[in-house]
Amino acid sequence: EEREASQGIPEPNNTSEWDVSDLLSNWSQEGQRLWLRHPWGWTHWDMPDGFQLNETHPSLLHLSLEVLLSPWIPEVKTWDVKPRQPGKNHSLSYSGGVDSTAALLLMPDDTLLAYHKRNFTSMLNHSLPLSTFAAIRERTGRDVLCISSNHEKIRTYHELQNGFSTANAACVHLILLADYLDLCSIAFGTVIENTWLKKGLIYRDFTLSHYWNYWSKKFQQAGLTYLLPINHITEAGALKICKQSQFSDVVNSCLRGRDGSWCGACWKCFHKNGPLGREVNPHSKEITTYLNKKPLRTAQHALWALKVQGLEDLAPHLKEHIADDLSWWEKAYEPGLNLIEEPLRSEVKGKTGSYLEWMAEPYALVKVDLDV
C-alpha cells in the first residue's frame, strides 16, 4: 500500500482485502466511482450517472476480471454463472484512430461509441482523440462516451509499462456498461495484421485460432457478440476508407500529438500519417529503431508504407521483401466477412464495397510468410 500512496493512486473509503474465493466481492461502488480490488491495490472507473454495480450481470463482472487479471491470476478464467441475455445495441470500443474510425464507418449509424480515457499522467495524450470526437459530434450529432480509468496501471505491478493487461482490456469499460447501455455486441477496430496474419508476419486461418474461438465464446457467455467488423481489411484499407470519409481531416492515430497536431516522429505517424500525405520525420529515432527491429512490427503493412512513401532506401535490408505490386494490400479479404453474423454481415459487406475493391483469388494474403 505504501507504493500506492507514493504514486498517488486513489483508494475507496471502504477498503478490503483481495478475496480469491469470492471474486465478485472485489467489486464495489462509491458514488459514480466503480472500484476493483486486486491483489496489488485498487483500480477505478468513473461511470455515467445512473450506473449501478448491483444492476450489473455477474457474467459481465467475471468477464471484466478475466480481461484485466488473467495474465497473473488463473482463477479469474474459470467462471460459470447463468448467461446474460443480449441487449439491443451494438457498441464500438472507439479510440479516434484510423482503424477504429474505419470500423465506425462500416458499422450501423446507431452503434454506441465509447472511449477509455487514461486518467493519470503519462506520455499518452488525449488531445487528438478528443478533437476528433468534437468533430464527429459537430458533423454527425453522435457523441462518444468517455470513461476515465486507471486500469492500465495494473501492468505496472508486474514490472511492465502502462498499458492494457490483455488485448480485450481495451473494451472493459463497455463490458462493465453492457447492462447500463443494453448492449448485444462489442466491436473492435482489429485489422488483418492482427487477425488473418499472425503479428503481421505470416498467414493463418483466423477462424481456427485459439484467440478467436476462446474470446468469442467468453463474450457470448456475457450476452455479447465479439465483433470484428474490419477483420477483413488491412491498415492500408482502413487508411483508404478514412481518406474517403467526412472525417479524413480529423482522424489521427498518433498518441503523442498535442494541440490538434500529430508528433510526426512516432511509429504510428510513420505508417498511418505518412501514407495519408501528412508530414512526418522518417529519420526520427523511433522510426529508425522500429525499421531495424527483427521481427519487423506489422511487417506487411510496414513494407507497404515504405513503398507508398518512396522510402525504401531507409531500410535497404527490407528491399528484397517489397514486392513490385502491393496494390492488393489496399483491398478487402472477402472470407473475413464470415466472422460477422447476419444481418450485420450484409451491411458491412455493402459498406466495404463502397470504399474498397475486393482481393482477387488466388489471394496474395494467404502467401504472406515474412521472415523480416
N, C-alpha and C positions, 0 to 999 in steps of 0.2 A: 504493500500500500504506500510505502514511502515514495516509491518510484512514481506512482500516480500523482501524489501531492506535488512532487518536484516538477512534473510535466504540466501541472495544472489541469489534469483530466478530471472532469466533474464526477461526483458520486451522488446517488439519491439520498434522501433523508433516511429512508428505511433500508439500511444496509443489511445484507445477509450473506452467508457463505454459499459458494457454488455447491449444488446438490446433483450429483450424477445419477442418483437413484430415482429422482423425481424431476426430470429435465424441464418440464413446463413451469415448475416453481421458480425457475431462474428468471422469468419474465415478470416485470411489474410496471405500473404506470403511476406517475405523479403529475397531475395537471395534463398538459398536452405532450409531456415528455415520456416516451416509452423507454424502459430500461432493460438491459440484459446483463445479468451477472454471468461472467465466465470465470474459469479458474484463476485468471491473472488480474482481474479487475472488472471494470464496468464499461459498457458501450451504451450509447443512447441515440434516439431518433426524435426529432421534433415533428409531431404529427399534426395533420389538419384538425380544425375544430370538429368535434363530434366523434372522433375516432375513440373507440373503446376496446381495450385489451380483452375484456370479458365477453365481448361480442365477436371475437376473432376465432375462427375454427381451429381446433387443436392441430390439424394437419398442416395449417399454414405456419404455425409456430414451430412445429417439428421440422418442416422443410427449411425454414429460416435458420434454425440451429445447424442443420446439416450443411447448408451452403456457406455458413460462417465459420464453423468449428471443425468440420470433418477432417481436415489435414492433421489435426492434433488429438482429436477426441473420437475414437472409433465408435463409442456408444451412441453418438448422435445419428449414425447412419441407419440404425435399426429402430423403426417406429411403425406401430401398427394400430392405427385409430380408424374409426369409421370415416370413409372417404367423404370429402366435401362435395356438395352438388355445385356444378359450374354456374356462374352468373351469366350476365347478358353481354358484357362489354369486353372488347378487345383492348389491349394496352401495349405500349411500346416503352421499353427501357431506353430512354432517349438522352443522348449526350450533346446534341447540337453539331456533331461532327459529320463528315461526308457519308460514312456507311450508315449511320442511324437515320440520317436525313433521306437517303435513298430508300430505306425501309419505310419511313413515314410516307414517302411519295407512292409506294406500291400498296400500302395498307389502306383500308377504308377510311374515309374522311372523318368518321366519328371515333376513330381509335384514340384512347386516352393516352396522353404523353406525360411521362414523369421522369424527373432528373434527380439523381443522387448528388447532393451538394456537400462536398467535403468541408466540414466546419472547423478546421484547425489550420494553422499557418503551415504552408509548405510551398514547394516550387510551383505546384499546380495553381493556375489562376482561373477564376470563373468569369472574367470579364467578357471573353469572346462568346462562350455559350449564352450568357445572359443577354448579350446584344442580339444574338441570333433569335432567342426566344421572343424578345421585344419586337423584332421584325416580323416573326411569324404571327404574333398577336395582331399587329397592325395590318398585315396583309390578308390574313385569313379569319381573324377573330378567335383563333384557337389558343388556349392557354396551355402552358407547360407547368405542371405541378412540381415544385421544387421541394425536396425533402432533405433537411440538413441532418447529418450524422457524422460520428467519428469512428464508424466501424472499420475503416481502413487502417486504424491503429492496431487492430488485433494482431496483425502480422509482426508488428514491431516487438512483441513479447517473445518472438522466436528468431531474433537477430535478422529479420528481413525488413526491407524498406516498406514505407506506407504503400498500401495497395489492397486489391481485392483478395480475400482469403482463397477463393476459388473463382472460376470464370463466372459462375452464377451468383456470386455475392453482389455482382453489379446490379442485380434486379431485386435485392432483398427488400427494398422499400415497397416495391409493388407486391411482393408475396405477402408482406405484412398488411398491406392495404387492400388485399383482394376481396375481402368481405365488404369493407367500407365502400369500395368503388364498384362492387358487384361484377367482378372480373370472370371471364371464361378463358382468357388466354394472356400470356405474356410473350411479347415478341422482342427479338434482339436483332441488331444490325450486324449479323455474323456472315461474313463473305466466304467465297470459295476457298481462300487461303487457309481458313480455319475449319472448313467442312470437308470438301472433296479432296483437298490437298492436306497432307499432314505437315503442319508447320510451314506451309507454303513451298515445300520441297518435293514431295512425292505423292502421286495419286493414290487414293484409297477409296473403296466403296463405303461412303459415309453411312449408308443405311445399315451396314453390318458392324459399325464401330461401337465399342463399349460405351463411349460418351453419349452418343445419340440414344441408344437403347436404354441406358441406365436413367438418364435425366428426364427423357420424355415420359417414362413410367412414373418416376418420382413426382413430377409435376402433376401428372394425371391423378395421382392419389390425393392431391390437394385441390382437385377440381379445376386444374389449369392446363390448357393445351400449351405445350412448349413450341413456340412458333419461330421459324427461321425464314422470314419472308424474302431474304436476299441470299439464301444459301446457294442459289444457282447463279450468282453474279460475283464477279471479281471486284477488287478495289478499283480497277480501271473502269469497269462497268458502272460502279457506284459514282465515280467521278463524272462519267458521261451523263448519267441520269441527273445529277445535281446541276451540271452545267446547262442542261436544257430546261431547268425548272425556274420558278419565280424566286427561288432562294439562292441562285447562283452567286450573288454578290455578298451574301451574309454567312453562308455555311463555312465552317472552318474547323479543322481537326487539331490545330495547334493548341497545346495545353499551357503554353508559356507566354502567349501573346498578351499584350496589355493595351488598353485604350483603343480597342477596335482593330488593332493590327497584330498580325502574326509575327513570331520571332524571326523566322527566316533561316534559322540555324539548326533546328532540331530534325530528327529523322522523319517525323510526320510532315514537316514542311517540305522536305526533300521529295517524298513520294506521294504527297497529297497536294500541297500548294504549288509546287513546281510544275506538275503536269496541268494544273489549272491556268498556267501562264502568270502566276504570281511570283514576285521577286524572292529568290532565296539565295543563300550563300553556299554553293555546293562544296566549298573548300573548308567549311566550318569543322571544328574539332569533332563534334558528334557525328556528322555525316561521314567524314573521312574514316572515323573509327568503325562505324557500322558497315561501311562498304568493304572493309578489310577483315570483318569478323567471319569466322567459319564455324558452323554453317551460317550462310547469309540469311538475315532475317527477312521474312516474307519474300523468299528468293525470287519466285517467278515474277512477282509484281515489281520488285526492285530492278530486275533486268529490263522489264518494260519501261520503267520510269527513267532509267539511264538512256534507253534508246529514244524515247519520245522527246527527251530534253536535249538530245545530242551530246550527252556527257559520257559516252563510252570510254573516252581517254582517262576519265577519273579512276577507272577500275580496269586497267589492262588485263589483269588476271581473270576477269569475268568475260572478256570479249568473245571467247570461243563459245560461250553459252548463250550469247544473244543471237537468236535466230534472225534470218533476213526478214521474215514476215511474222510479226507478233499481233496482227490485227485481230486474230481470234480471241486474244485476251480481253478485248473490249466487248465481246459478245456474251450472250447468256447461254447457260447449260441446261437444256430443257428437262433432262431426267431429274434435276433437283426439285422440280415442281411437285414430284410425288411425295415429298416430305410434308407438303401442305395439304390439309384436308379440304374437301369441297364444303361449302360454296366459295371459300376464300381462294382456293387454288385458281379457279377460273378468273377471278378478279385480278389476282397477282399476275397471271399469265397475260391477260389483256393489257394491263398497265405496263408490264415489262416490254411487250412487243411494241408499245407506242414510243418507247425510248431507245430500245436496243435491237440489233439483229440477233438471230439465234446461231449458235455454233453449228457447223455442219459436221455430219458423220463422214469418215471416222474421226472421233473427237481428238483433237490435239491434246486436250486436257488429260486424257487417260494415259498419254505417253509421257507426261511430266515425271522426270526422275532426276533431280538435280543434286549433284554432289558438289555444292559450291559453298 
